[in-house]
Amino acid sequence: MDLTERLAAVTTLFEAHKKAPFPDRWRGADVAGFDLVLLDADAAGCVTVWLQNQGLLDDRRWNVLAECEQRLIRVLPELDGYGREYCQRLLDATVLVLEADSR
């Protein structure tokens, strides 16, 4: 997948993610030891910067996003239904961003 295709794929996933309401059941809850609101905000912030910079992410944000990826992987098995769908979409966007620049 070239950068143009990757940008389009992440844009599609992230637009759907931004339109989706945060799952109320998980607001303020720790799942697998992580606050889902903060996890969502951290990952979404990094993806937003990557999209705004047309596929570029500074080292600090890349590291934050890589950590978010690992946390999302740990959280997903604990979720069900809508919560899982919501976080899976964010994980999918996160993976696409990270794979664009393997350090």
C-alpha positions as CSV (number, residue, x, y, z in Angstrom):
1,M,0.0,0.0,0.0
2,D,1.5,3.3,-1.0
3,L,1.2,6.5,1.1
4,T,-1.7,7.9,-0.9
5,E,-3.7,4.7,-0.4
6,R,-2.7,4.5,3.3
7,L,-3.7,8.2,3.9
8,A,-7.1,7.4,2.2
9,A,-7.6,4.3,4.3
10,V,-6.7,6.0,7.6
11,T,-8.9,9.0,6.7
12,T,-11.9,6.7,6.1
13,L,-11.4,4.8,9.4
14,F,-10.7,7.9,11.4
15,E,-13.7,9.8,10.0
16,A,-15.9,6.9,11.1
17,H,-14.2,6.9,14.4
18,K,-14.7,10.6,15.0
19,K,-18.4,10.3,14.2
20,A,-19.0,7.4,16.5
21,P,-19.9,8.3,20.1
22,F,-17.6,7.0,22.8
23,P,-19.1,3.9,24.4
24,D,-20.8,5.2,27.6
25,R,-20.3,1.9,29.4
26,W,-16.5,2.4,29.3
27,R,-16.4,6.2,30.1
28,G,-14.2,6.6,33.2
29,A,-13.5,2.8,33.4
30,D,-10.2,1.1,33.5
31,V,-9.9,-1.9,31.2
32,A,-6.9,-4.1,31.4
33,G,-5.4,-1.4,33.6
34,F,-5.9,1.5,31.1
35,D,-8.3,4.4,31.1
36,L,-10.2,4.1,27.8
37,V,-10.9,7.8,27.5
38,L,-7.2,8.7,27.8
39,L,-6.2,5.8,25.5
40,D,-8.7,7.0,22.9
41,A,-7.5,10.6,23.2
42,D,-3.8,9.7,22.9
43,A,-4.2,7.5,19.9
44,A,-6.7,9.9,18.2
45,G,-4.4,12.8,18.7
46,C,-1.4,11.0,17.1
47,V,-3.5,9.9,14.1
48,T,-4.8,13.4,13.7
49,V,-1.3,14.8,13.5
50,W,-0.2,12.1,11.1
51,L,-3.1,13.0,8.8
52,Q,-2.5,16.7,9.1
53,N,1.1,16.2,8.2
54,Q,0.3,14.0,5.2
55,G,1.9,10.9,6.6
56,L,4.6,12.3,8.9
57,L,4.8,11.8,12.6
58,D,7.6,13.0,15.0
59,D,9.4,10.5,17.1
60,R,7.6,11.3,20.4
61,R,4.2,10.9,18.9
62,W,5.2,7.7,17.0
63,N,6.3,6.3,20.4
64,V,3.1,7.3,22.0
65,L,1.1,5.7,19.2
66,A,3.1,2.5,19.4
67,E,2.3,2.3,23.1
68,C,-1.4,2.9,22.3
69,E,-1.3,0.1,19.8
70,Q,0.0,-2.3,22.5
71,R,-2.6,-1.1,25.0
72,L,-5.5,-1.4,22.5
73,I,-4.4,-5.0,21.8
74,R,-4.6,-5.7,25.5
75,V,-7.9,-3.9,25.9
76,L,-9.8,-5.4,23.0
77,P,-10.4,-8.9,24.5
78,E,-12.0,-7.3,27.5
79,L,-14.6,-5.4,25.5
80,D,-17.7,-6.6,23.8
81,G,-20.1,-5.3,21.2
82,Y,-20.0,-1.6,20.4
83,G,-16.9,-1.0,22.7
84,R,-14.9,-3.6,20.8
85,E,-16.0,-2.2,17.4
86,Y,-15.1,1.3,18.5
87,C,-11.6,0.4,19.7
88,Q,-11.0,-2.0,16.8
89,R,-11.5,0.8,14.3
90,L,-9.0,3.0,16.3
91,L,-6.5,0.1,16.4
92,D,-6.8,-0.5,12.7
93,A,-6.0,3.2,12.0
94,T,-3.2,3.1,14.5
95,V,-1.6,0.0,12.8
96,L,-1.8,1.6,9.4
97,V,-0.1,4.7,10.6
98,L,2.7,2.8,12.4
99,E,3.3,0.5,9.5
100,A,3.8,3.6,7.2
101,D,7.0,4.3,9.1
102,S,8.6,1.2,10.7
103,R,11.4,2.4,12.8
